[in-house]
């Protein structure tokens, strides 16, 4: 009876491990469908929670500029794949100036949409694309 108990326990453990592995695969396989919504896979930050410079950049985006840096308004490739998947050209990046720096620094706002002045959603990163937060009003 001891050997049967060991076999039963082993079979149960293997079955449980398989169930966990399969359910993880199913959840990961479904993730892209959910991540097509703006910000569904990222945290959020209130507009009022942005640094003052970020709020100013958001105003400039809505006005269509002028922007401080030449690279502002150019296509963001989303190579890190942290933002919801979209076709190339959907996302555009903008620099959020950091006081005291004489270069662009790490802070950016990345907006997605076909109309740059009226984006579908914008994301803030303060660590040069290592993480993003959806900007909410």
Residue pairs with C-beta under 8 A, 6 or more apart in sequence:
31 41
32 85
34 40
34 41
35 41
35 84
35 85
36 84
36 85
37 84
38 84
38 112
38 120
38 121
38 134
39 84
39 121
39 123
39 134
39 136
40 84
41 82
41 83
41 84
42 82
42 83
42 123
42 131
42 132
42 133
42 134
43 131
43 133
43 134
44 133
44 134
44 135
44 136
45 124
45 133
45 134
45 135
45 136
46 135
46 136
46 137
47 55
47 58
47 135
47 136
47 137
48 55
50 58
50 96
50 124
50 135
51 96
51 107
53 96
53 97
53 98
53 99
53 107
54 96
54 107
54 109
54 124
57 94
57 95
57 96
57 97
57 109
58 109
58 122
58 135
60 66
60 67
60 94
61 94
61 109
61 111
61 116
61 117
61 119
61 122
62 117
62 118
63 117
64 116
64 117
65 72
65 73
67 73
67 94
67 95
68 95
68 97
69 95
69 104
71 93
71 95
71 104
72 93
72 94
72 95
73 92
73 93
73 94
73 116
74 92
74 93
75 88
75 89
75 91
75 92
75 93
76 91
76 92
76 93
76 110
77 88
77 91
78 85
78 86
78 91
78 110
80 129
80 130
82 129
82 131
82 132
83 91
83 110
83 112
83 123
83 132
84 112
86 112
90 112
90 113
90 114
91 110
91 111
91 112
92 110
92 111
92 112
92 116
92 119
93 108
93 109
93 110
94 108
94 109
94 110
94 111
95 104
95 105
95 107
95 108
96 105
96 107
96 108
96 109
96 124
96 126
97 104
97 105
97 107
98 105
98 106
98 107
106 125
106 126
106 127
106 128
107 124
107 125
107 126
108 124
108 125
108 128
108 129
109 122
109 123
109 124
109 125
109 135
110 122
110 123
110 125
110 132
111 119
111 120
111 121
111 122
111 123
112 119
112 120
112 121
112 122
112 123
113 119
113 120
113 121
121 134
121 135
122 134
122 135
123 132
123 133
123 134
123 135
124 132
124 133
124 135
125 131
125 132
125 133
